[in-house]
Amino acid sequence: MRKLGFIKKGNDFILVKNGVPDLKFTGLINIYEAWWYVVEGRLNLEYTGLVYNAGFYWYVSRGKIDVTFSGKVMHEGKEYIVKLGKALG
């Protein structure tokens, strides 16, 4: 049994912790050697933009932190400069 992972249910990938779906979790989580954006327990592969985690904004592309991205991103009316996936301010 996986302690932490995703299971496919219909068109969704559901976060599972210790064999139990966790539909309350929203945020970034490190699974399968990558950081993924999960909303209410479902992997959000549609989202591209900034997500706040551990004191910083991170650039997420199609549900996964993109550590290759550098550039400018608008988020909630503010422009952020992103370097290698991490917003600088």
C-alpha positions in Angstrom: 0.0 0.0 0.0 1.3 3.5 -0.9 1.7 5.8 2.0 1.3 8.9 -0.2 0.2 9.0 -3.8 -2.6 9.5 -6.3 -5.3 7.1 -7.4 -7.2 7.5 -10.6 -11.0 7.9 -10.2 -12.9 8.7 -13.3 -11.1 11.7 -14.9 -9.5 12.7 -11.5 -6.4 11.9 -9.6 -7.2 11.7 -5.9 -4.6 12.3 -3.2 -4.3 9.2 -0.9 -2.5 9.2 2.4 -1.9 5.9 4.1 -4.5 4.2 1.8 -7.2 6.8 2.6 -8.4 9.5 0.1 -7.7 13.0 1.6 -10.3 15.3 0.0 -9.6 18.1 2.5 -6.0 18.8 1.4 -5.4 21.9 -0.8 -1.9 23.1 -1.6 1.4 21.8 -3.0 2.6 18.3 -2.1 5.8 16.5 -3.0 5.1 13.1 -4.6 6.9 11.1 -7.2 9.9 13.4 -7.2 7.9 16.5 -8.1 5.7 19.1 -6.4 2.0 19.0 -7.4 -0.9 21.4 -6.9 -3.9 19.7 -5.2 -7.3 21.3 -4.6 -9.7 19.5 -2.2 -7.8 16.3 -2.7 -7.8 16.4 -6.5 -4.7 16.9 -8.6 -5.4 20.2 -10.6 -3.7 19.6 -14.0 -5.6 22.6 -15.5 -4.0 25.3 -13.3 -1.1 27.4 -14.5 0.0 30.3 -12.3 1.4 31.1 -8.9 0.7 29.0 -5.7 1.8 30.1 -2.2 3.7 27.5 -0.2 6.3 27.6 2.6 6.6 31.4 2.6 7.0 31.8 -1.2 5.0 31.8 -4.4 5.9 29.1 -6.9 5.2 28.9 -10.6 2.9 26.0 -11.4 2.3 24.8 -15.0 -0.5 22.3 -15.6 -0.5 21.3 -11.9 3.2 20.9 -11.3 5.9 23.3 -10.1 7.9 24.3 -13.2 11.5 24.8 -12.0 12.6 25.6 -15.6 10.4 28.7 -15.9 11.8 32.2 -15.5 9.8 35.3 -16.4 7.1 37.7 -15.3 3.7 36.5 -14.0 0.6 38.5 -13.0 -1.1 37.2 -9.9 -4.0 38.8 -8.1 -3.2 42.2 -9.8 0.5 42.2 -9.0 3.4 41.4 -11.2 5.9 38.9 -9.9 9.4 38.0 -11.3 9.9 34.3 -11.3 13.3 32.7 -11.5 13.6 28.9 -11.9 10.0 28.5 -10.6 10.3 30.6 -7.5 8.7 34.1 -7.4 11.2 36.7 -6.2 8.8 39.4 -5.1 
